[in-house]
Amino acid sequence: MATLLALKSRIKTAKNVSKTTKAMQMISASKLKKAQKAALSSRPYSDKLSMISKNLLFKLEEENYHEYMKTTDKSNKVLLIVFAPEKGLCGALATNMINELLKQNKENKDSLFIVTIGKKLESSIKFMQNEVIASFELGTSIPKFSVVFPILQIIDDYFLNEKTNKVQILFPKFTNLFSQTPKIETILPIEIPKEEIQKTSDFTLFEPNPTDIIPVLLRHYLETLIHQYFLETYLSEQAARMLSMKNATDNAGDIIQNLELEYNKSRQEKITSELLSSSGPNTYAN
């Protein structure tokens, strides 16, 4: 009897877990659709703005280079901005981000200034021997454009004041529903890939002249780029959570099926045993 009660309790628990993971899967699926629309629809604008900016930079003389394009020898430290999930239950996404962060920390020999966005990696970063400048929330809804301005203030403070010689971004790159890969990108100093830009630079006209345009354009370029990282991270989190919760729901269904089979088998054995014990051998008098 005790075995049957234990199996019944485990089946009830598994069904409750299945209901919870199914609900979380549906919530993430709803958020995923909106996040995918926001992130993927803004990619062409971000890519085009990047192309125009670098095309314009190619026209500049070296003496007219913007501060965002210059390097410094006063500091060998890197400002690393880490985008991470806001919450857990995202499968291996957070673990992959931590592994990539540890790899970057080893390569830079603890010479990192770190800014965290998203709560999931905050506790892990505390154990690293680096200075955490600031921490921001990723949020539980699609990030608004205004979230980029505090990040840019920190970037300007550390890069323009030569506290660091490089600004890098660590974020989960959304490839598809099943793939969100940690990726490192250097956003400052801005480099000009001449072999790619030279083909189109002669056919592009700018008014007013590039020297006047460049400060405003590069500022907007960085704003758009950072906002795109916010959108990519939020999208990756929802995709990873939806897939993780779907797997958890499927696994809970398999467990429920196995437990119910075991319960029915034990119940049948118990009934058969009671029937055999209640019917003793028949004796007939001659």
Contacts in CASP RR format, 6 or more apart in sequence:
PFRMAT RR
TARGET T0000
AUTHOR 0000-0000-0000
METHOD contacts of the structure
MODEL  1
MATLLALKSRIKTAKNVSKTTKAMQMISASKLKKAQKAALSSRPYSDKLS
MISKNLLFKLEEENYHEYMKTTDKSNKVLLIVFAPEKGLCGALATNMINE
LLKQNKENKDSLFIVTIGKKLESSIKFMQNEVIASFELGTSIPKFSVVFP
ILQIIDDYFLNEKTNKVQILFPKFTNLFSQTPKIETILPIEIPKEEIQKT
SDFTLFEPNPTDIIPVLLRHYLETLIHQYFLETYLSEQAARMLSMKNATD
NAGDIIQNLELEYNKSRQEKITSELLSSSGPNTYAN
1 270 0 8 1.000
3 266 0 8 1.000
4 263 0 8 1.000
4 266 0 8 1.000
4 267 0 8 1.000
4 270 0 8 1.000
7 259 0 8 1.000
7 262 0 8 1.000
7 263 0 8 1.000
7 266 0 8 1.000
8 263 0 8 1.000
10 259 0 8 1.000
11 256 0 8 1.000
11 259 0 8 1.000
11 260 0 8 1.000
11 263 0 8 1.000
14 252 0 8 1.000
14 253 0 8 1.000
14 255 0 8 1.000
14 256 0 8 1.000
14 259 0 8 1.000
15 252 0 8 1.000
15 256 0 8 1.000
17 248 0 8 1.000
17 252 0 8 1.000
18 249 0 8 1.000
18 252 0 8 1.000
18 253 0 8 1.000
18 256 0 8 1.000
21 245 0 8 1.000
21 248 0 8 1.000
21 249 0 8 1.000
21 252 0 8 1.000
22 245 0 8 1.000
22 249 0 8 1.000
24 89 0 8 1.000
24 241 0 8 1.000
24 245 0 8 1.000
25 242 0 8 1.000
25 245 0 8 1.000
25 246 0 8 1.000
25 249 0 8 1.000
28 238 0 8 1.000
28 239 0 8 1.000
28 241 0 8 1.000
28 242 0 8 1.000
28 245 0 8 1.000
29 242 0 8 1.000
31 141 0 8 1.000
31 238 0 8 1.000
32 235 0 8 1.000
32 238 0 8 1.000
32 239 0 8 1.000
32 242 0 8 1.000
34 142 0 8 1.000
35 142 0 8 1.000
35 231 0 8 1.000
35 234 0 8 1.000
35 235 0 8 1.000
35 238 0 8 1.000
36 235 0 8 1.000
36 239 0 8 1.000
38 142 0 8 1.000
38 231 0 8 1.000
38 235 0 8 1.000
39 174 0 8 1.000
39 228 0 8 1.000
39 231 0 8 1.000
39 232 0 8 1.000
39 234 0 8 1.000
39 235 0 8 1.000
42 224 0 8 1.000
42 227 0 8 1.000
42 228 0 8 1.000
42 231 0 8 1.000
43 228 0 8 1.000
45 224 0 8 1.000
46 224 0 8 1.000
46 225 0 8 1.000
46 228 0 8 1.000
49 220 0 8 1.000
49 221 0 8 1.000
49 224 0 8 1.000
50 221 0 8 1.000
50 225 0 8 1.000
52 204 0 8 1.000
52 217 0 8 1.000
53 190 0 8 1.000
53 217 0 8 1.000
53 218 0 8 1.000
53 221 0 8 1.000
54 190 0 8 1.000
54 192 0 8 1.000
54 193 0 8 1.000
54 196 0 8 1.000
54 197 0 8 1.000
55 197 0 8 1.000
55 200 0 8 1.000
55 201 0 8 1.000
55 204 0 8 1.000
56 204 0 8 1.000
56 206 0 8 1.000
56 210 0 8 1.000
56 213 0 8 1.000
56 214 0 8 1.000
56 217 0 8 1.000
57 65 0 8 1.000
57 66 0 8 1.000
57 69 0 8 1.000
57 190 0 8 1.000
57 192 0 8 1.000
57 197 0 8 1.000
57 210 0 8 1.000
57 214 0 8 1.000
58 192 0 8 1.000
58 194 0 8 1.000
58 197 0 8 1.000
58 198 0 8 1.000
58 201 0 8 1.000
59 201 0 8 1.000
59 206 0 8 1.000
59 210 0 8 1.000
60 66 0 8 1.000
60 210 0 8 1.000
60 211 0 8 1.000
60 214 0 8 1.000
64 210 0 8 1.000
64 211 0 8 1.000
64 214 0 8 1.000
66 190 0 8 1.000
66 214 0 8 1.000
66 215 0 8 1.000
66 218 0 8 1.000
67 159 0 8 1.000
67 160 0 8 1.000
68 159 0 8 1.000
68 188 0 8 1.000
68 189 0 8 1.000
68 190 0 8 1.000
68 218 0 8 1.000
68 222 0 8 1.000
69 189 0 8 1.000
69 190 0 8 1.000
69 191 0 8 1.000
69 192 0 8 1.000
70 189 0 8 1.000
71 165 0 8 1.000
71 166 0 8 1.000
71 189 0 8 1.000
72 162 0 8 1.000
72 165 0 8 1.000
73 165 0 8 1.000
74 162 0 8 1.000
74 165 0 8 1.000
75 162 0 8 1.000
75 163 0 8 1.000
75 164 0 8 1.000
75 165 0 8 1.000
76 111 0 8 1.000
76 165 0 8 1.000
77 111 0 8 1.000
77 112 0 8 1.000
77 113 0 8 1.000
77 163 0 8 1.000
77 164 0 8 1.000
77 165 0 8 1.000
78 108 0 8 1.000
78 111 0 8 1.000
78 112 0 8 1.000
78 113 0 8 1.000
78 164 0 8 1.000
78 165 0 8 1.000
78 166 0 8 1.000
78 167 0 8 1.000
78 168 0 8 1.000
79 112 0 8 1.000
79 113 0 8 1.000
79 115 0 8 1.000
79 133 0 8 1.000
79 154 0 8 1.000
79 155 0 8 1.000
79 158 0 8 1.000
79 159 0 8 1.000
79 163 0 8 1.000
79 164 0 8 1.000
79 166 0 8 1.000
79 167 0 8 1.000
79 168 0 8 1.000
80 104 0 8 1.000
80 108 0 8 1.000
80 112 0 8 1.000
80 113 0 8 1.000
80 114 0 8 1.000
80 115 0 8 1.000
80 168 0 8 1.000
80 169 0 8 1.000
80 170 0 8 1.000
81 114 0 8 1.000
81 115 0 8 1.000
81 117 0 8 1.000
81 151 0 8 1.000
81 155 0 8 1.000
81 167 0 8 1.000
81 168 0 8 1.000
81 169 0 8 1.000
81 170 0 8 1.000
81 229 0 8 1.000
82 97 0 8 1.000
82 101 0 8 1.000
82 114 0 8 1.000
82 115 0 8 1.000
82 116 0 8 1.000
82 117 0 8 1.000
82 121 0 8 1.000
82 125 0 8 1.000
82 170 0 8 1.000
82 171 0 8 1.000
83 117 0 8 1.000
83 118 0 8 1.000
83 138 0 8 1.000
83 169 0 8 1.000
83 170 0 8 1.000
83 171 0 8 1.000
83 172 0 8 1.000
83 229 0 8 1.000
83 230 0 8 1.000
83 232 0 8 1.000
83 233 0 8 1.000
84 94 0 8 1.000
84 97 0 8 1.000
84 116 0 8 1.000
84 117 0 8 1.000
84 118 0 8 1.000
84 119 0 8 1.000
84 120 0 8 1.000
84 121 0 8 1.000
84 138 0 8 1.000
84 172 0 8 1.000
84 233 0 8 1.000
85 93 0 8 1.000
85 94 0 8 1.000
85 97 0 8 1.000
85 118 0 8 1.000
85 120 0 8 1.000
85 138 0 8 1.000
85 172 0 8 1.000
85 233 0 8 1.000
85 236 0 8 1.000
85 237 0 8 1.000
85 240 0 8 1.000
85 241 0 8 1.000
86 118 0 8 1.000
86 119 0 8 1.000
86 120 0 8 1.000
86 137 0 8 1.000
86 138 0 8 1.000
86 139 0 8 1.000
86 140 0 8 1.000
86 237 0 8 1.000
87 119 0 8 1.000
87 120 0 8 1.000
87 140 0 8 1.000
87 237 0 8 1.000
87 241 0 8 1.000
88 94 0 8 1.000
88 120 0 8 1.000
88 241 0 8 1.000
89 241 0 8 1.000
89 244 0 8 1.000
89 245 0 8 1.000
90 120 0 8 1.000
90 237 0 8 1.000
90 240 0 8 1.000
90 241 0 8 1.000
90 244 0 8 1.000
91 240 0 8 1.000
91 241 0 8 1.000
91 243 0 8 1.000
91 244 0 8 1.000
92 240 0 8 1.000
93 172 0 8 1.000
93 180 0 8 1.000
93 236 0 8 1.000
93 237 0 8 1.000
93 240 0 8 1.000
94 120 0 8 1.000
94 121 0 8 1.000
96 172 0 8 1.000
96 181 0 8 1.000
96 182 0 8 1.000
97 120 0 8 1.000
97 121 0 8 1.000
97 170 0 8 1.000
97 172 0 8 1.000
97 182 0 8 1.000
98 121 0 8 1.000
98 124 0 8 1.000
99 182 0 8 1.000
100 170 0 8 1.000
100 182 0 8 1.000
100 184 0 8 1.000
101 121 0 8 1.000
101 124 0 8 1.000
101 125 0 8 1.000
101 128 0 8 1.000
101 170 0 8 1.000
102 128 0 8 1.000
104 112 0 8 1.000
104 168 0 8 1.000
104 170 0 8 1.000
104 184 0 8 1.000
105 112 0 8 1.000
105 128 0 8 1.000
105 130 0 8 1.000
110 128 0 8 1.000
110 129 0 8 1.000
110 130 0 8 1.000
112 128 0 8 1.000
112 130 0 8 1.000
112 131 0 8 1.000
113 130 0 8 1.000
113 131 0 8 1.000
113 133 0 8 1.000
113 158 0 8 1.000
113 163 0 8 1.000
113 164 0 8 1.000
114 125 0 8 1.000
114 128 0 8 1.000
114 130 0 8 1.000
114 131 0 8 1.000
114 132 0 8 1.000
114 133 0 8 1.000
115 132 0 8 1.000
115 133 0 8 1.000
115 134 0 8 1.000
115 135 0 8 1.000
115 136 0 8 1.000
115 151 0 8 1.000
115 154 0 8 1.000
116 122 0 8 1.000
116 125 0 8 1.000
116 132 0 8 1.000
116 134 0 8 1.000
116 135 0 8 1.000
116 136 0 8 1.000
117 135 0 8 1.000
117 136 0 8 1.000
117 137 0 8 1.000
117 138 0 8 1.000
117 151 0 8 1.000
117 230 0 8 1.000
117 233 0 8 1.000
118 135 0 8 1.000
118 136 0 8 1.000
118 137 0 8 1.000
118 138 0 8 1.000
118 139 0 8 1.000
118 233 0 8 1.000
119 135 0 8 1.000
119 137 0 8 1.000
119 138 0 8 1.000
122 135 0 8 1.000
125 132 0 8 1.000
126 132 0 8 1.000
133 154 0 8 1.000
133 158 0 8 1.000
134 150 0 8 1.000
134 154 0 8 1.000
136 147 0 8 1.000
136 150 0 8 1.000
136 151 0 8 1.000
138 230 0 8 1.000
138 233 0 8 1.000
138 234 0 8 1.000
138 237 0 8 1.000
139 234 0 8 1.000
142 231 0 8 1.000
142 234 0 8 1.000
143 227 0 8 1.000
143 230 0 8 1.000
143 231 0 8 1.000
143 234 0 8 1.000
145 223 0 8 1.000
145 227 0 8 1.000
147 227 0 8 1.000
147 230 0 8 1.000
148 223 0 8 1.000
148 226 0 8 1.000
148 227 0 8 1.000
148 230 0 8 1.000
149 223 0 8 1.000
151 226 0 8 1.000
152 219 0 8 1.000
152 222 0 8 1.000
152 223 0 8 1.000
152 226 0 8 1.000
155 167 0 8 1.000
155 188 0 8 1.000
155 222 0 8 1.000
157 163 0 8 1.000
158 164 0 8 1.000
158 167 0 8 1.000
159 167 0 8 1.000
159 188 0 8 1.000
166 186 0 8 1.000
166 188 0 8 1.000
166 189 0 8 1.000
167 186 0 8 1.000
167 187 0 8 1.000
167 188 0 8 1.000
168 184 0 8 1.000
168 185 0 8 1.000
168 186 0 8 1.000
168 187 0 8 1.000
169 184 0 8 1.000
169 185 0 8 1.000
169 186 0 8 1.000
169 187 0 8 1.000
169 226 0 8 1.000
169 229 0 8 1.000
170 182 0 8 1.000
170 183 0 8 1.000
170 184 0 8 1.000
171 182 0 8 1.000
171 183 0 8 1.000
171 185 0 8 1.000
171 229 0 8 1.000
171 232 0 8 1.000
171 233 0 8 1.000
172 180 0 8 1.000
172 181 0 8 1.000
172 182 0 8 1.000
172 183 0 8 1.000
172 232 0 8 1.000
172 233 0 8 1.000
172 236 0 8 1.000
172 237 0 8 1.000
172 240 0 8 1.000
173 180 0 8 1.000
173 181 0 8 1.000
173 182 0 8 1.000
173 183 0 8 1.000
173 232 0 8 1.000
173 236 0 8 1.000
174 180 0 8 1.000
174 232 0 8 1.000
174 235 0 8 1.000
174 236 0 8 1.000
174 239 0 8 1.000
175 181 0 8 1.000
177 239 0 8 1.000
177 242 0 8 1.000
177 243 0 8 1.000
178 243 0 8 1.000
180 236 0 8 1.000
180 239 0 8 1.000
180 240 0 8 1.000
187 222 0 8 1.000
187 225 0 8 1.000
187 226 0 8 1.000
188 222 0 8 1.000
190 218 0 8 1.000
206 213 0 8 1.000
END
